[in-house]
Amino acid sequence: MEKITIAIDGFSSTGKSTIAKQLANKLKYIYVDTGAMYRAVTLYAMNHNLISKGQFKKNELINNLNKIHISFKFNSQLGFAEVYLNNRNVEHKIRTIEVSELVSEIAKVSEVRKKLVEQQQEMGKNKGVVMDGRDIGTVVFPNAELKLFMNASVETRAQRRYDELLKRGDKITFEEILKNVKYRDHVDSTRLDSPLIKAKDAIEIDNSELTLNEQFEKIDKLVQEKLRNV
């Protein structure tokens, strides 16, 4: 069967990665979490004192981009690919609230976006890929056969993120998470380079009231219909 490219965009904590992993597993496609790539660059910048609350040495980061190598390695026990930064597993470290608070600033940098978009396009050049992020259907794969735009109320998204971090043992308040989600929405939607917008031909999925099973069934029908018409 002919393979397609599935581009999934949307706001933070809308479950983009969850549905992308499910689809990739069913279709035996490559899954790429582009948000994790920006988080990895953010972690690099934090580790090298290039960014923190109130300061950002943007030019130094740009000059160090050639020292940042991001890769994905499949973990058969977990069932998905983990993120490696310069050959070190950083899957857990990039999911912290500290990284979440700074990643949108990193993602605004045009040079960072250019470097990562080139890598993302290379990963998906042979199709058979499910990729999620903020600009997949608009910039990375504007010709993707299926584009989805995930959405949910800000309160629902904050609650999901809060529950996820609590389960991991992080000490955080719901108010902090809600503030972070609103801030990221604003930065992602208003940045000059590749802002988060819904592609004209994307199908919007509001999953505020959907269970994971209901969401998967709904989207899987769209995928199967698209595959029949390739």
C-alpha positions in Angstrom: 0.0 0.0 0.0 1.2 3.5 -0.8 2.5 5.4 2.2 1.5 8.9 3.2 2.7 11.7 5.4 0.6 12.6 8.4 1.2 16.1 9.9 -0.2 16.8 13.3 -0.1 20.3 14.7 -1.8 22.0 17.6 -1.4 23.7 21.0 0.6 22.3 23.9 -0.9 19.4 25.8 -3.5 18.6 23.2 -2.3 15.0 23.0 -0.5 15.3 19.7 2.3 12.9 20.7 -0.2 10.4 22.0 -2.2 10.1 18.8 0.9 10.3 16.7 2.4 7.3 18.5 -0.8 5.4 18.2 -1.0 6.0 14.4 2.6 5.3 13.9 2.4 2.0 15.8 -0.7 0.8 13.8 0.7 1.9 10.4 4.3 0.8 11.2 5.3 4.4 10.3 8.2 6.4 11.6 7.1 8.7 14.5 8.9 12.0 15.0 8.2 14.3 18.0 9.4 17.7 16.8 8.5 19.3 20.1 11.1 17.0 21.8 13.7 18.4 19.4 13.1 22.0 20.5 13.1 20.8 24.1 16.5 19.1 23.5 17.9 22.4 22.2 16.5 24.2 25.2 18.1 21.7 27.5 21.4 22.2 25.8 21.1 26.0 26.2 20.2 25.6 29.9 23.1 23.2 30.5 25.5 25.7 29.0 24.1 28.7 30.8 22.8 30.2 27.6 19.2 30.6 28.8 17.4 31.0 32.1 14.5 33.1 33.4 15.4 36.7 32.5 18.4 36.1 30.3 19.0 34.5 26.8 22.3 34.5 25.0 20.7 34.0 21.7 23.8 34.7 19.5 25.9 32.3 21.5 23.3 29.6 21.1 23.2 30.2 17.3 27.0 29.9 17.2 26.8 26.6 19.0 24.1 25.0 16.9 26.6 22.9 15.0 27.5 21.2 18.4 23.9 20.1 19.0 23.1 16.6 17.7 19.6 15.2 18.2 18.5 11.7 17.5 15.7 9.2 18.3 16.4 5.7 19.4 13.5 3.2 19.7 13.0 1.7 23.2 11.3 -1.7 22.7 10.3 -1.9 26.4 8.5 1.5 26.3 7.2 1.1 22.7 8.4 4.5 21.4 11.6 6.3 20.4 13.4 8.3 23.1 15.3 11.5 22.5 19.1 11.6 22.7 21.1 14.9 22.9 24.7 14.4 21.8 24.3 10.6 22.4 22.8 11.0 25.9 19.3 9.9 26.7 17.4 13.1 27.8 13.8 11.8 27.4 13.0 12.5 31.1 15.0 15.7 31.4 13.3 17.5 28.5 9.8 17.0 30.0 10.3 19.1 33.1 8.5 22.3 33.8 11.8 24.2 33.7 12.3 23.2 30.1 8.6 23.9 29.3 9.0 27.5 30.6 11.8 28.2 28.2 11.2 26.1 25.1 8.9 28.7 23.4 11.7 31.3 23.5 14.1 28.8 21.9 11.5 28.0 19.2 11.3 31.6 18.2 14.9 31.7 17.0 14.9 31.4 13.2 18.3 29.7 13.0 17.1 27.0 15.4 13.9 26.5 13.4 15.9 26.3 10.1 18.3 23.7 11.5 15.5 21.5 12.9 13.2 21.8 9.9 15.9 20.6 7.6 16.4 17.5 9.9 12.6 16.9 10.0 12.2 17.1 6.3 15.1 14.6 5.8 13.4 12.2 8.3 10.2 12.3 6.3 11.5 12.4 2.7 10.3 8.9 1.9 6.9 9.3 3.5 5.5 6.7 5.9 6.0 9.2 8.7 3.8 10.7 11.5 5.2 14.0 12.7 3.7 16.3 15.3 4.6 19.8 16.3 3.6 23.4 15.7 4.4 24.0 12.0 4.4 20.5 10.4 1.5 21.1 8.1 2.4 24.7 7.3 6.2 24.6 7.0 7.8 21.2 7.3 5.3 19.2 5.1 3.0 21.6 3.4 2.1 18.8 0.9 1.3 16.2 3.5 -1.6 14.0 2.5 -3.3 14.3 5.9 -3.1 17.3 8.2 -4.6 17.4 11.7 -4.9 20.3 14.0 -5.4 19.3 17.7 -7.2 21.6 20.1 -8.8 21.5 23.6 -9.8 24.1 26.2 -6.9 25.7 28.0 -8.2 24.4 31.4 -8.4 20.8 30.0 -4.9 21.0 28.7 -3.5 22.4 31.9 -5.2 19.7 33.9 -3.7 17.0 31.6 -0.2 18.4 32.0 -0.6 18.8 35.7 -1.7 15.2 36.1 1.2 14.0 34.0 3.8 15.8 36.1 2.2 14.8 39.4 2.4 11.1 38.2 6.1 11.6 37.6 6.5 13.0 41.1 7.2 16.6 40.2 6.2 19.2 42.8 4.1 21.7 40.9 0.8 23.6 41.3 -2.1 23.7 38.9 -1.8 27.5 38.7 1.8 27.3 37.6 0.9 24.8 34.8 -2.1 26.9 33.7 0.1 30.0 33.5 2.7 28.1 31.5 0.1 26.7 29.0 -1.3 30.2 28.4 2.1 31.7 28.0 3.2 29.1 25.5 0.0 29.5 23.5 0.7 33.2 23.2 4.3 32.9 22.2 3.7 30.0 19.8 0.9 31.9 18.1 2.5 35.3 17.8 6.2 34.5 17.0 7.3 36.0 13.6 8.9 32.8 12.3 6.5 29.9 11.6 3.8 30.8 14.1 1.3 28.2 15.2 -1.6 28.4 12.8 -4.1 25.9 11.4 -3.2 25.0 7.8 -6.1 25.7 5.4 -6.5 22.0 4.5 -6.1 20.7 8.1 -8.9 18.9 9.9 -9.4 20.3 13.4 -10.0 17.9 16.2 -11.2 19.3 19.5 -10.6 16.5 22.1 -11.8 18.3 25.2 -14.6 15.8 25.6 -13.1 12.8 23.8 -11.6 9.7 25.5 -8.3 8.4 24.0 -10.2 5.5 22.3 -12.8 7.9 20.8 -10.1 10.2 19.5 -8.2 7.3 18.0 -11.2 5.8 16.3 -12.2 9.2 14.8 -8.7 9.9 13.5 -8.1 6.4 12.3 -11.2 6.6 10.1 -9.7 9.8 8.5 -6.4 8.0 7.9 -8.0 4.9 6.3 -10.1 7.0 4.1 -7.0 8.9 3.0 -5.1 5.7 2.3 -7.9 4.4 0.1 -7.7 7.5 -2.0 -3.9 7.7 -2.4 
